[in-house]
Amino acid sequence: MLSVDDVLATRSGKAYDSDGDKIGSVGEVYLDDQTSQPAWVTVNTGLFGTSESFVPLEGARVEGEDLHLPYTKAKIKDAPRQDADKHLDVEQEEALYRYYGLSNGGTTHDGDRRDFDGRDAAAAGTAGTAG
């Protein structure tokens, strides 16, 4: 499981997909309300980083200032849009979990997700931003 400090260190770094392709820059970090652990991150995508996509941190890894995510670039770019400057409510978070093929406990149900190291980070409940 990634620590808050690990994920916050990536805020000046880049996000990469499961194939090693650059997606964009890391935006906001969202913590699980129940565990206070990092659960979601936004990635600035699109032309000139004009869009932000939510990505679950389950299975992600940090290398220096860069964040490597276990999803394809296309999957991340097509994620349902949510306001990145607000707290995720239960319905929004459930929609994102469904999109990424995860249950609220981090169980995968989707072939587009590629786990890097098999870690199982439970991310239940709603998520709020960190620092």
Buried (B, 14 or more C-beta within 10 A) or exposed (E): BBEBEBBBBBBEBBBBBBEEEEBBBBBBBBBBBEBEBBBBBBBBBEEEEEBBBBBBBBBBBBEEEBBBBBBBBEBBBEBEEBEBEEEBEEEBBBBBBEBBBBBBEBEBEEEBBBEEEEEEBBBBBBBBBBE
